[in-house]
Amino acid sequence: MSHPDPNPPILYSFPAKADLVEHLATFVVKKQLEAINRKGRFTLALSGGSLPDTLGGLIGHSSVKWDKWHVFYVDERVVPHDHPDSNHLACTDKLFSKVPIPKENIHPIDATLLDNIEELADEYEKELIREFASKDSARFPVFDLILLGMGPDGHTASLFPGHSLLSEEDRWVAYIEDSPKPPPKRITLTYPVINHAAIVAFVATGKGKQDILATVLDNPDEGLPSSRVRPVSPGHLYWFVDDEAAVKVSYPRTPFTL
Ligand SMILES: O=C1O[C@H](COP(=O)(O)O)[C@@H](O)[C@H](O)[C@H]1O
């Protein structure tokens, strides 16, 4: 007999992307305040792709304590910081250039190491170790919040269907040189890091995500990369989607409350 999931993902679906943007900001601000009240800082990992476009609700929000934010990237393309493919550039354009966050609290990849992807990934892991104390004392870092996107193939971060990185159990940061989505060279947080976060929230909007959202939420046993995101207890998983993306999903919606 199968037991009900004691900690199921929570699905919030909003009529339009603008509603999602507003409520996502409310959610992030609440998680930020809880973390700061607990330990004086807020650690966040951000994705690229379409995710930075959904962060606009944080701009001008009076309750954001920007000086307490410490921001890392879920994944990054191995390109200079000012390259159009850079996730750091996308987050800077959409958010960081518009808010008073201290530059030293944002942690992009070391752009002097673009010719050595292994060292680039190792250095980013060391950056995490510096933030989260030693790798030994905290087996995996515990981000207060990780915001993920999902590609139309079900990938998340730079964890692609069928790739050997899906079974990485030890490294915090891994590299990939054969990403099926360009550019091919990237670094990425691994599942052990993503699944040890206190809160993980996916954001998915629009028609292009309809089929994959239904597969990932209604048939998680297919094992697509996004379905494998399941934070270990006491972590929680949320989905922020718009009604257009959720049109084929049977998984139950939860009314948004804080
Ligand atoms: O390549 C990437 O894709 C995913 C999904 O992007 P989206 O544009 O379909 O939302 C993104 O989450 C990841 O950070 C990025 O590097």
The ligand as an SDF file (V2000), in Angstrom:
LIG
                    3D

 16 16  0  0  0  0  0  0  0  0999 V2000
   19.2040   27.4490  -19.8000 O   0  0  0  0  0  0  0  0  0  0  0  0
   18.4990   27.6560  -18.8380 C   0  0  0  0  0  0  0  0  0  0  0  0
   17.1960   27.2640  -18.8650 O   0  0  0  0  0  0  0  0  0  0  0  0
   16.3980   27.1560  -17.6920 C   0  0  0  0  0  0  0  0  0  0  0  0
   14.9390   27.2970  -18.1400 C   0  0  0  0  0  0  0  0  0  0  0  0
   14.8240   28.5110  -18.8550 O   0  0  0  0  0  0  0  0  0  0  0  0
   13.4390   29.0960  -19.3740 P   0  0  0  0  0  0  0  0  0  0  0  0
   13.8210   30.2680  -20.2390 O   0  0  0  0  0  0  0  0  0  0  0  0
   12.7380   28.0090  -20.1660 O   0  0  0  0  0  0  0  0  0  0  0  0
   12.6790   29.5150  -18.1710 O   0  0  0  0  0  0  0  0  0  0  0  0
   16.8040   28.1760  -16.6460 C   0  0  0  0  0  0  0  0  0  0  0  0
   16.0720   27.9550  -15.4530 O   0  0  0  0  0  0  0  0  0  0  0  0
   18.2950   28.0790  -16.4190 C   0  0  0  0  0  0  0  0  0  0  0  0
   18.7230   28.9360  -15.3820 O   0  0  0  0  0  0  0  0  0  0  0  0
   18.9810   28.4690  -17.6990 C   0  0  0  0  0  0  0  0  0  0  0  0
   20.3920   28.4730  -17.6250 O   0  0  0  0  0  0  0  0  0  0  0  0
  1  2  2  0
  2  3  1  0
  2 15  1  0
  3  4  1  0
  4  5  1  0
  4 11  1  0
  5  6  1  0
  6  7  1  0
  7  8  2  0
  7  9  1  0
  7 10  1  0
 11 12  1  0
 11 13  1  0
 13 14  1  0
 13 15  1  0
 15 16  1  0
M  END
$$$$
